[in-house]
Amino acid sequence: MSEPVSIDDHLERVRTGLDRIGPAEAHRAAADGALLVDIRYAELRERDGLIPGALVVERNELEWRLDPRGSHRLPEATDHDVRVVVVCNEGYASSLAAASLKSLGLHRATDLIGGFQAWRAGGLPVQAPTED
C-alpha cells in the first residue's frame, strides 16, 4: 500500500501533467474549436451565469460524456484529439477532472487557471443566469 498524500500534494502532482491555461487563452482556444466544459454545480451556474458556448456537464458524468469510445458520450466527444478545457468555479476540481480525462486518452485535456471566477474577472463574456 502506498503512502497517503494530502489533497494539496495530489493536486500539485496532477497539475504537473497539465498544460493549464488562463482565461484569455481559454477564450482563444474556444474560438479555435476547443470544448470548454463547465463542471460547476447548478447552484453556482444559477448564481453566477454561464460561459456562452460552454458545454455543461456535471462532474459525476464527465468521463462518461467525454469518452469518445463511451456509450454515453456527447456528440462533441468525437475523438481523443479533441482539445478540452475544463472549468470549475476556482480552478481546483477542474485540475483533477482534466487529469482524469487525460487518463482516458484525451491527451489535450487541461483546465482553466482560476476557473469561472477568473474568466469573469478577466472581463470575458458571461451569459446571465436564467430566471425561472
Summary of the structure (lengths in Angstrom):
residues: 132
radius of gyration: 14.5
end to end distance: 50.4
largest distance: 50.4
contacts: 396
relative contact order: 0.22
helix: 39%
strand: 12%
